[in-house]
Amino acid sequence: MGGVTPGAPVPGERDPGLQPERTRLAWRRTTLASTVVAVLAGKAGLAGGASGGVLAAGVVCCVGWAGVLVVAQRRIRGLAGGREPERLSLRFAVGVVVCVLVTVGGGAGVVLG
């Protein structure tokens, strides 16, 4: 009744296939969310008229989105190999946080501008 099923993973043991897949999916979701922010900001900017401030905020939003895309694609490629994935360096972690904040800030600037 309380036995271990043969072939079942041992609790606490790392499964080399699942964690990289979950991380890859998380990066895809982050990229998708960033794309949605950029598209909605662009739509709001086009609907509200294109003043200088709105255009500048739109450019900032697009630059932030491109930064998120670059970092996410690099990380996804790093996870695609069959070997143990390397840890995300502090430089790239800070970079993606800054890019997400720039994307959201630019999107907010377009909507509020």
N, C-alpha and C positions, 0 to 999 in steps of 0.2 A: 504494500500500500504506500509506504513512504519511501520507496526505493528510488534510485536514480535511473532514468531511462538511458540505455546505451546510446551513445552518440550525442546526447544532450550536452549543451555547454555547461561547464562548471561555473557556479556563481562566482563572480569576481574575476574570472578569466577573460582576457580581451579577445574578442572576435575580430580578426583583422579585416573582415569584409564589411561589417556593419557600420562601424564608426565613420570611416571615410565616406561611405554612402550617405549617411545622415548629414555629415558636414557639407558634402557637395550639394545636397538638396537645400540646406540652409543658405548657402551662398547663392543658389539659384533664386530662392525666395527673396533674399535681400536685393538682388539685381532686379527682379520683377517689381518689387515695391518701389524701388528708386525710379524705374521706368514709368510706373504709374504716376508718381509725383511729377516727373518732368512733362509727361503728356498732358496731365490735367492743368499744370501751370501754363503750358503753351496754349491750351484751349482757352483758359481764362484770359490770358494776355491778348489773344486774337479777338475774343468777344468784347473785351473792355476798351479796345483802342490801344494803339502802340505808342505810348509816350516814351521819352528817353529813359526814365526810371524803370518802366516796365520792361523795356528791351534789355537794359543792363541786368535787371534781376533775372530775366529769362536766360541770358548768357551765363550768368553765375550758376543758375540751376542746371543748365546743360553741361557746364564744366564739371560740376560736382557729380552729375550722373555718369559722365565719361570716366571720371576717376574711380567711382564705385565699380563700374564695368571692368576696367583694367585690372584692379586689384582682385576682383572676384574671379575673373577668367584665369589669372595667374595662379590663384589658389586652387581652382578646380583642376587645372592642368597638373599641379603638384600632387593632388590627391588621386589622379587617374592611374599612376604607376602602381605596379603590384607590390612595391616595397612599402615599408613602414613610412607613413607620411611625416614630413618634417613639421616641427612646431611653427605656428605663425609668428613671425618676428614682430617685435614691438614696433618697429618702423612701419610695417604694413598694417598692423592693428590700429595704430594712431592714424595712419593715412586713410583707412576706410571710415573711421569715425569722423574725421574732418570732412571727407567727401560727402558722407551722409548728411552731416549738419549743413554743409554748403548747399546741397541739393534742396533740403527742406527750407533753409533760409531763403534761397532764391525763389523757390515755389511760393513761399509766403509773401515775399516781396512782389511777385507778379500779381497774386490775388489781392493783396492789400493796396497795391500801387495804383 
